Amino acid sequence: MMHRNGKKRRFAPHNSGFSQKRQKHLAGHIMAELLLNGYAISSISGIWQGNMIYYENLINLKPVSGNILI
């Protein structure tokens, strides 16, 4: 993204350029993908940098068996 003065816009390291609503939406997709691949998540946290999320931790990420209802 460019500023009016022609310089490239820079985001602070903690700002992905996504709104908080969009970040939560994307995090929901990531959690759903983990569930579909057979993992149960009790807690998730991370930091956004650029267009990527770097997870600080995935607490109690463990394989599960049986049917998962979403």
C-alpha positions as CSV (number, residue, x, y, z in Angstrom):
1,M,0.0,0.0,0.0
2,M,1.3,3.4,-0.9
3,H,1.0,6.7,0.9
4,R,0.2,9.9,-0.9
5,N,3.9,10.9,-0.8
6,G,4.7,7.8,-2.8
7,K,6.5,5.9,0.0
8,K,5.5,2.4,0.8
9,R,3.3,2.1,3.9
10,R,4.8,0.1,6.7
11,F,2.8,-1.6,9.4
12,A,4.0,-2.0,13.0
13,P,5.3,-5.5,13.7
14,H,2.1,-6.3,15.7
15,N,-0.2,-5.1,13.0
16,S,-0.9,-7.5,10.1
17,G,-3.0,-5.0,8.3
18,F,-6.0,-7.1,9.0
19,S,-8.7,-5.8,11.3
20,Q,-9.3,-7.7,14.6
21,K,-12.5,-9.0,13.2
22,R,-10.7,-10.5,10.2
23,Q,-7.9,-11.9,12.4
24,K,-10.5,-13.7,14.6
25,H,-12.2,-15.0,11.4
26,L,-9.0,-16.4,10.1
27,A,-8.0,-17.9,13.4
28,G,-11.4,-19.6,13.4
29,H,-10.6,-21.2,10.1
30,I,-7.2,-22.4,11.4
31,M,-8.8,-23.9,14.5
32,A,-11.5,-25.6,12.3
33,E,-8.8,-27.1,10.1
34,L,-7.0,-28.5,13.1
35,L,-10.3,-30.0,14.3
36,L,-11.0,-31.5,10.9
37,N,-7.5,-33.1,10.9
38,G,-8.3,-34.8,14.3
39,Y,-6.8,-32.4,16.8
40,A,-8.5,-30.9,19.9
41,I,-7.5,-27.5,21.0
42,S,-8.3,-26.1,24.4
43,S,-6.5,-22.7,24.0
44,I,-4.7,-20.9,21.2
45,S,-2.6,-17.7,21.1
46,G,-0.2,-16.1,18.7
47,I,1.0,-12.9,17.2
48,W,0.4,-11.5,13.7
49,Q,3.3,-10.4,11.6
50,G,2.8,-9.6,7.9
51,N,0.0,-11.8,6.7
52,M,1.0,-14.8,8.9
53,I,0.2,-15.8,12.4
54,Y,3.1,-17.1,14.5
55,Y,1.8,-19.2,17.4
56,E,3.2,-18.6,20.8
57,N,1.6,-21.8,22.0
58,L,-1.1,-24.3,21.3
59,I,-2.2,-25.6,24.6
60,N,-3.3,-29.2,24.9
61,L,-3.1,-29.9,21.2
62,K,-3.7,-33.6,21.1
63,P,-5.0,-36.1,18.6
64,V,-8.6,-37.3,19.1
65,S,-10.5,-40.2,17.7
66,G,-14.1,-40.6,16.9
67,N,-16.5,-38.2,15.3
68,I,-16.1,-34.4,15.8
69,L,-19.2,-32.2,15.6
70,I,-18.5,-28.6,14.5
